[in-house]
């Protein structure tokens, strides 16, 4: 009985509406979209357990009212796109890593276990309207 009350009070998990980053044209779309609302890029290594844990934590915390669009980059399959992101935005590559972009420029990035949905939402909300 106690467990059912605990679980009933938790919010329903919402699927993350990932858009895939697979090539330079997708990165151009990220930049374009960032002029309408913030964009989050999640760089994930399918070979890394820390990356998998960070991705899982993010997906379990995600809410449908997220103040950003979400793009997913599989680093193993598309390392060239990751290199392009590092070069274009002058952000050192890490894995896992998230980058928030607005008006074509990164304004927040973090990696590994510091990836936290609530903090990302707060940072995005602070930059909406700036």
PyMOL commands that place a pseudoatom at each C-alpha (Angstrom):
pseudoatom trace, name=CA, resn=UNK, resi=1, chain=A, elem=C, hetatm=0, pos=[0.000, 0.000, 0.000]
pseudoatom trace, name=CA, resn=UNK, resi=2, chain=A, elem=C, hetatm=0, pos=[2.751, 2.462, 0.879]
pseudoatom trace, name=CA, resn=UNK, resi=3, chain=A, elem=C, hetatm=0, pos=[4.637, 1.711, -2.334]
pseudoatom trace, name=CA, resn=UNK, resi=4, chain=A, elem=C, hetatm=0, pos=[1.587, 2.356, -4.488]
pseudoatom trace, name=CA, resn=UNK, resi=5, chain=A, elem=C, hetatm=0, pos=[1.195, 5.800, -2.904]
pseudoatom trace, name=CA, resn=UNK, resi=6, chain=A, elem=C, hetatm=0, pos=[4.853, 6.602, -3.544]
pseudoatom trace, name=CA, resn=UNK, resi=7, chain=A, elem=C, hetatm=0, pos=[4.701, 5.515, -7.168]
pseudoatom trace, name=CA, resn=UNK, resi=8, chain=A, elem=C, hetatm=0, pos=[1.328, 7.151, -7.782]
pseudoatom trace, name=CA, resn=UNK, resi=9, chain=A, elem=C, hetatm=0, pos=[2.753, 10.521, -6.748]
pseudoatom trace, name=CA, resn=UNK, resi=10, chain=A, elem=C, hetatm=0, pos=[5.586, 10.368, -9.263]
pseudoatom trace, name=CA, resn=UNK, resi=11, chain=A, elem=C, hetatm=0, pos=[5.110, 12.110, -12.596]
pseudoatom trace, name=CA, resn=UNK, resi=12, chain=A, elem=C, hetatm=0, pos=[4.654, 9.977, -15.680]
pseudoatom trace, name=CA, resn=UNK, resi=13, chain=A, elem=C, hetatm=0, pos=[7.776, 9.586, -17.773]
pseudoatom trace, name=CA, resn=UNK, resi=14, chain=A, elem=C, hetatm=0, pos=[7.461, 11.387, -21.095]
pseudoatom trace, name=CA, resn=UNK, resi=15, chain=A, elem=C, hetatm=0, pos=[9.307, 10.090, -24.168]
pseudoatom trace, name=CA, resn=UNK, resi=16, chain=A, elem=C, hetatm=0, pos=[11.985, 12.481, -25.373]
pseudoatom trace, name=CA, resn=UNK, resi=17, chain=A, elem=C, hetatm=0, pos=[11.171, 13.703, -28.914]
pseudoatom trace, name=CA, resn=UNK, resi=18, chain=A, elem=C, hetatm=0, pos=[14.744, 13.278, -30.155]
pseudoatom trace, name=CA, resn=UNK, resi=19, chain=A, elem=C, hetatm=0, pos=[15.734, 14.655, -33.536]
pseudoatom trace, name=CA, resn=UNK, resi=20, chain=A, elem=C, hetatm=0, pos=[18.797, 12.869, -34.921]
pseudoatom trace, name=CA, resn=UNK, resi=21, chain=A, elem=C, hetatm=0, pos=[22.000, 14.679, -35.825]
pseudoatom trace, name=CA, resn=UNK, resi=22, chain=A, elem=C, hetatm=0, pos=[23.646, 12.661, -38.579]
pseudoatom trace, name=CA, resn=UNK, resi=23, chain=A, elem=C, hetatm=0, pos=[25.363, 15.180, -40.843]
pseudoatom trace, name=CA, resn=UNK, resi=24, chain=A, elem=C, hetatm=0, pos=[26.353, 18.791, -41.476]
pseudoatom trace, name=CA, resn=UNK, resi=25, chain=A, elem=C, hetatm=0, pos=[22.877, 19.654, -42.833]
pseudoatom trace, name=CA, resn=UNK, resi=26, chain=A, elem=C, hetatm=0, pos=[21.349, 18.608, -39.502]
pseudoatom trace, name=CA, resn=UNK, resi=27, chain=A, elem=C, hetatm=0, pos=[23.775, 20.887, -37.675]
pseudoatom trace, name=CA, resn=UNK, resi=28, chain=A, elem=C, hetatm=0, pos=[22.665, 23.752, -39.920]
pseudoatom trace, name=CA, resn=UNK, resi=29, chain=A, elem=C, hetatm=0, pos=[19.076, 22.942, -38.899]
pseudoatom trace, name=CA, resn=UNK, resi=30, chain=A, elem=C, hetatm=0, pos=[20.109, 23.096, -35.220]
pseudoatom trace, name=CA, resn=UNK, resi=31, chain=A, elem=C, hetatm=0, pos=[21.546, 26.566, -35.764]
pseudoatom trace, name=CA, resn=UNK, resi=32, chain=A, elem=C, hetatm=0, pos=[18.447, 27.730, -37.653]
pseudoatom trace, name=CA, resn=UNK, resi=33, chain=A, elem=C, hetatm=0, pos=[16.097, 26.298, -35.007]
pseudoatom trace, name=CA, resn=UNK, resi=34, chain=A, elem=C, hetatm=0, pos=[18.077, 28.005, -32.225]
pseudoatom trace, name=CA, resn=UNK, resi=35, chain=A, elem=C, hetatm=0, pos=[16.870, 31.400, -33.472]
pseudoatom trace, name=CA, resn=UNK, resi=36, chain=A, elem=C, hetatm=0, pos=[13.286, 30.323, -32.659]
pseudoatom trace, name=CA, resn=UNK, resi=37, chain=A, elem=C, hetatm=0, pos=[13.936, 28.657, -29.273]
pseudoatom trace, name=CA, resn=UNK, resi=38, chain=A, elem=C, hetatm=0, pos=[16.896, 27.138, -27.435]
pseudoatom trace, name=CA, resn=UNK, resi=39, chain=A, elem=C, hetatm=0, pos=[18.223, 23.827, -28.724]
pseudoatom trace, name=CA, resn=UNK, resi=40, chain=A, elem=C, hetatm=0, pos=[19.891, 21.087, -26.687]
pseudoatom trace, name=CA, resn=UNK, resi=41, chain=A, elem=C, hetatm=0, pos=[22.388, 18.745, -28.327]
pseudoatom trace, name=CA, resn=UNK, resi=42, chain=A, elem=C, hetatm=0, pos=[23.063, 15.508, -26.423]
pseudoatom trace, name=CA, resn=UNK, resi=43, chain=A, elem=C, hetatm=0, pos=[26.320, 13.879, -27.541]
pseudoatom trace, name=CA, resn=UNK, resi=44, chain=A, elem=C, hetatm=0, pos=[26.193, 10.184, -26.591]
pseudoatom trace, name=CA, resn=UNK, resi=45, chain=A, elem=C, hetatm=0, pos=[28.727, 7.386, -26.885]
pseudoatom trace, name=CA, resn=UNK, resi=46, chain=A, elem=C, hetatm=0, pos=[27.030, 4.026, -27.306]
pseudoatom trace, name=CA, resn=UNK, resi=47, chain=A, elem=C, hetatm=0, pos=[30.201, 2.342, -25.990]
pseudoatom trace, name=CA, resn=UNK, resi=48, chain=A, elem=C, hetatm=0, pos=[30.381, 4.208, -22.672]
pseudoatom trace, name=CA, resn=UNK, resi=49, chain=A, elem=C, hetatm=0, pos=[28.516, 3.190, -19.519]
pseudoatom trace, name=CA, resn=UNK, resi=50, chain=A, elem=C, hetatm=0, pos=[28.739, 6.704, -18.043]
pseudoatom trace, name=CA, resn=UNK, resi=51, chain=A, elem=C, hetatm=0, pos=[27.196, 8.084, -21.213]
pseudoatom trace, name=CA, resn=UNK, resi=52, chain=A, elem=C, hetatm=0, pos=[24.408, 5.513, -20.987]
pseudoatom trace, name=CA, resn=UNK, resi=53, chain=A, elem=C, hetatm=0, pos=[23.742, 6.424, -17.335]
pseudoatom trace, name=CA, resn=UNK, resi=54, chain=A, elem=C, hetatm=0, pos=[23.659, 10.150, -18.141]
pseudoatom trace, name=CA, resn=UNK, resi=55, chain=A, elem=C, hetatm=0, pos=[21.303, 9.566, -21.051]
pseudoatom trace, name=CA, resn=UNK, resi=56, chain=A, elem=C, hetatm=0, pos=[19.017, 7.425, -18.905]
pseudoatom trace, name=CA, resn=UNK, resi=57, chain=A, elem=C, hetatm=0, pos=[18.902, 10.059, -16.124]
pseudoatom trace, name=CA, resn=UNK, resi=58, chain=A, elem=C, hetatm=0, pos=[18.104, 12.771, -18.669]
pseudoatom trace, name=CA, resn=UNK, resi=59, chain=A, elem=C, hetatm=0, pos=[15.351, 10.716, -20.326]
pseudoatom trace, name=CA, resn=UNK, resi=60, chain=A, elem=C, hetatm=0, pos=[13.749, 9.814, -16.977]
pseudoatom trace, name=CA, resn=UNK, resi=61, chain=A, elem=C, hetatm=0, pos=[13.718, 13.502, -15.923]
pseudoatom trace, name=CA, resn=UNK, resi=62, chain=A, elem=C, hetatm=0, pos=[12.573, 14.969, -19.247]
pseudoatom trace, name=CA, resn=UNK, resi=63, chain=A, elem=C, hetatm=0, pos=[9.251, 16.847, -19.238]
pseudoatom trace, name=CA, resn=UNK, resi=64, chain=A, elem=C, hetatm=0, pos=[7.041, 17.679, -22.215]
pseudoatom trace, name=CA, resn=UNK, resi=65, chain=A, elem=C, hetatm=0, pos=[7.171, 21.391, -21.319]
pseudoatom trace, name=CA, resn=UNK, resi=66, chain=A, elem=C, hetatm=0, pos=[10.950, 21.449, -21.850]
pseudoatom trace, name=CA, resn=UNK, resi=67, chain=A, elem=C, hetatm=0, pos=[12.103, 24.947, -22.844]
pseudoatom trace, name=CA, resn=UNK, resi=68, chain=A, elem=C, hetatm=0, pos=[14.312, 23.563, -25.629]
pseudoatom trace, name=CA, resn=UNK, resi=69, chain=A, elem=C, hetatm=0, pos=[14.213, 21.283, -28.657]
pseudoatom trace, name=CA, resn=UNK, resi=70, chain=A, elem=C, hetatm=0, pos=[16.320, 18.129, -28.312]
pseudoatom trace, name=CA, resn=UNK, resi=71, chain=A, elem=C, hetatm=0, pos=[18.849, 16.727, -30.766]
pseudoatom trace, name=CA, resn=UNK, resi=72, chain=A, elem=C, hetatm=0, pos=[20.702, 13.440, -30.306]
pseudoatom trace, name=CA, resn=UNK, resi=73, chain=A, elem=C, hetatm=0, pos=[24.168, 12.712, -31.679]
pseudoatom trace, name=CA, resn=UNK, resi=74, chain=A, elem=C, hetatm=0, pos=[25.507, 9.143, -31.716]
pseudoatom trace, name=CA, resn=UNK, resi=75, chain=A, elem=C, hetatm=0, pos=[29.230, 9.831, -31.404]
pseudoatom trace, name=CA, resn=UNK, resi=76, chain=A, elem=C, hetatm=0, pos=[30.320, 6.414, -32.587]
pseudoatom trace, name=CA, resn=UNK, resi=77, chain=A, elem=C, hetatm=0, pos=[28.339, 6.594, -35.818]
pseudoatom trace, name=CA, resn=UNK, resi=78, chain=A, elem=C, hetatm=0, pos=[28.869, 10.320, -36.455]
pseudoatom trace, name=CA, resn=UNK, resi=79, chain=A, elem=C, hetatm=0, pos=[32.182, 11.411, -34.960]
pseudoatom trace, name=CA, resn=UNK, resi=80, chain=A, elem=C, hetatm=0, pos=[32.624, 13.820, -37.893]
pseudoatom trace, name=CA, resn=UNK, resi=81, chain=A, elem=C, hetatm=0, pos=[29.552, 15.773, -36.732]
pseudoatom trace, name=CA, resn=UNK, resi=82, chain=A, elem=C, hetatm=0, pos=[30.929, 15.888, -33.190]
pseudoatom trace, name=CA, resn=UNK, resi=83, chain=A, elem=C, hetatm=0, pos=[34.210, 17.276, -34.526]
pseudoatom trace, name=CA, resn=UNK, resi=84, chain=A, elem=C, hetatm=0, pos=[32.281, 19.860, -36.529]
pseudoatom trace, name=CA, resn=UNK, resi=85, chain=A, elem=C, hetatm=0, pos=[30.366, 20.921, -33.391]
pseudoatom trace, name=CA, resn=UNK, resi=86, chain=A, elem=C, hetatm=0, pos=[33.616, 21.307, -31.434]
pseudoatom trace, name=CA, resn=UNK, resi=87, chain=A, elem=C, hetatm=0, pos=[35.141, 23.383, -34.225]
pseudoatom trace, name=CA, resn=UNK, resi=88, chain=A, elem=C, hetatm=0, pos=[32.075, 25.504, -35.006]
pseudoatom trace, name=CA, resn=UNK, resi=89, chain=A, elem=C, hetatm=0, pos=[31.173, 26.346, -31.408]
pseudoatom trace, name=CA, resn=UNK, resi=90, chain=A, elem=C, hetatm=0, pos=[34.721, 26.281, -29.944]
pseudoatom trace, name=CA, resn=UNK, resi=91, chain=A, elem=C, hetatm=0, pos=[33.687, 23.754, -27.293]
pseudoatom trace, name=CA, resn=UNK, resi=92, chain=A, elem=C, hetatm=0, pos=[36.076, 20.980, -26.334]
pseudoatom trace, name=CA, resn=UNK, resi=93, chain=A, elem=C, hetatm=0, pos=[34.659, 17.530, -27.138]
pseudoatom trace, name=CA, resn=UNK, resi=94, chain=A, elem=C, hetatm=0, pos=[33.531, 15.408, -24.204]
pseudoatom trace, name=CA, resn=UNK, resi=95, chain=A, elem=C, hetatm=0, pos=[31.357, 12.341, -23.951]
pseudoatom trace, name=CA, resn=UNK, resi=96, chain=A, elem=C, hetatm=0, pos=[28.672, 12.374, -22.829]
pseudoatom trace, name=CA, resn=UNK, resi=97, chain=A, elem=C, hetatm=0, pos=[28.072, 16.078, -23.292]
pseudoatom trace, name=CA, resn=UNK, resi=98, chain=A, elem=C, hetatm=0, pos=[25.144, 18.435, -23.637]
pseudoatom trace, name=CA, resn=UNK, resi=99, chain=A, elem=C, hetatm=0, pos=[25.253, 21.840, -25.286]
pseudoatom trace, name=CA, resn=UNK, resi=100, chain=A, elem=C, hetatm=0, pos=[22.513, 24.473, -25.179]
pseudoatom trace, name=CA, resn=UNK, resi=101, chain=A, elem=C, hetatm=0, pos=[22.445, 26.757, -28.226]
pseudoatom trace, name=CA, resn=UNK, resi=102, chain=A, elem=C, hetatm=0, pos=[20.498, 29.968, -28.782]
pseudoatom trace, name=CA, resn=UNK, resi=103, chain=A, elem=C, hetatm=0, pos=[20.702, 32.384, -31.716]
pseudoatom trace, name=CA, resn=UNK, resi=104, chain=A, elem=C, hetatm=0, pos=[23.369, 30.188, -33.302]
pseudoatom trace, name=CA, resn=UNK, resi=105, chain=A, elem=C, hetatm=0, pos=[25.690, 30.349, -30.270]
pseudoatom trace, name=CA, resn=UNK, resi=106, chain=A, elem=C, hetatm=0, pos=[26.304, 27.984, -27.372]
pseudoatom trace, name=CA, resn=UNK, resi=107, chain=A, elem=C, hetatm=0, pos=[25.440, 29.450, -23.971]
pseudoatom trace, name=CA, resn=UNK, resi=108, chain=A, elem=C, hetatm=0, pos=[25.798, 26.425, -21.684]
pseudoatom trace, name=CA, resn=UNK, resi=109, chain=A, elem=C, hetatm=0, pos=[27.510, 23.053, -21.798]
pseudoatom trace, name=CA, resn=UNK, resi=110, chain=A, elem=C, hetatm=0, pos=[28.298, 20.315, -19.335]
pseudoatom trace, name=CA, resn=UNK, resi=111, chain=A, elem=C, hetatm=0, pos=[29.274, 16.681, -19.375]
pseudoatom trace, name=CA, resn=UNK, resi=112, chain=A, elem=C, hetatm=0, pos=[29.265, 13.320, -17.655]
pseudoatom trace, name=CA, resn=UNK, resi=113, chain=A, elem=C, hetatm=0, pos=[27.338, 13.079, -14.385]
pseudoatom trace, name=CA, resn=UNK, resi=114, chain=A, elem=C, hetatm=0, pos=[26.800, 16.859, -14.258]
pseudoatom trace, name=CA, resn=UNK, resi=115, chain=A, elem=C, hetatm=0, pos=[24.138, 16.452, -16.964]
pseudoatom trace, name=CA, resn=UNK, resi=116, chain=A, elem=C, hetatm=0, pos=[20.927, 17.332, -15.149]
pseudoatom trace, name=CA, resn=UNK, resi=117, chain=A, elem=C, hetatm=0, pos=[17.579, 18.016, -16.834]
pseudoatom trace, name=CA, resn=UNK, resi=118, chain=A, elem=C, hetatm=0, pos=[16.377, 20.480, -14.180]
pseudoatom trace, name=CA, resn=UNK, resi=119, chain=A, elem=C, hetatm=0, pos=[19.544, 22.564, -14.449]
pseudoatom trace, name=CA, resn=UNK, resi=120, chain=A, elem=C, hetatm=0, pos=[19.387, 22.521, -18.246]
pseudoatom trace, name=CA, resn=UNK, resi=121, chain=A, elem=C, hetatm=0, pos=[15.763, 23.681, -18.161]
pseudoatom trace, name=CA, resn=UNK, resi=122, chain=A, elem=C, hetatm=0, pos=[16.678, 26.458, -15.715]
pseudoatom trace, name=CA, resn=UNK, resi=123, chain=A, elem=C, hetatm=0, pos=[19.580, 27.631, -17.922]
pseudoatom trace, name=CA, resn=UNK, resi=124, chain=A, elem=C, hetatm=0, pos=[17.388, 27.583, -21.024]
pseudoatom trace, name=CA, resn=UNK, resi=125, chain=A, elem=C, hetatm=0, pos=[14.625, 29.527, -19.285]
pseudoatom trace, name=CA, resn=UNK, resi=126, chain=A, elem=C, hetatm=0, pos=[17.146, 32.164, -18.158]
pseudoatom trace, name=CA, resn=UNK, resi=127, chain=A, elem=C, hetatm=0, pos=[18.201, 32.660, -21.783]
pseudoatom trace, name=CA, resn=UNK, resi=128, chain=A, elem=C, hetatm=0, pos=[14.747, 32.806, -23.357]
pseudoatom trace, name=CA, resn=UNK, resi=129, chain=A, elem=C, hetatm=0, pos=[14.102, 36.387, -24.287]
pseudoatom trace, name=CA, resn=UNK, resi=130, chain=A, elem=C, hetatm=0, pos=[17.758, 37.461, -23.963]
for i in range(1, 130): cmd.bond("trace and resi %d" % i, "trace and resi %d" % (i + 1))
show_as sticks, trace
zoom trace
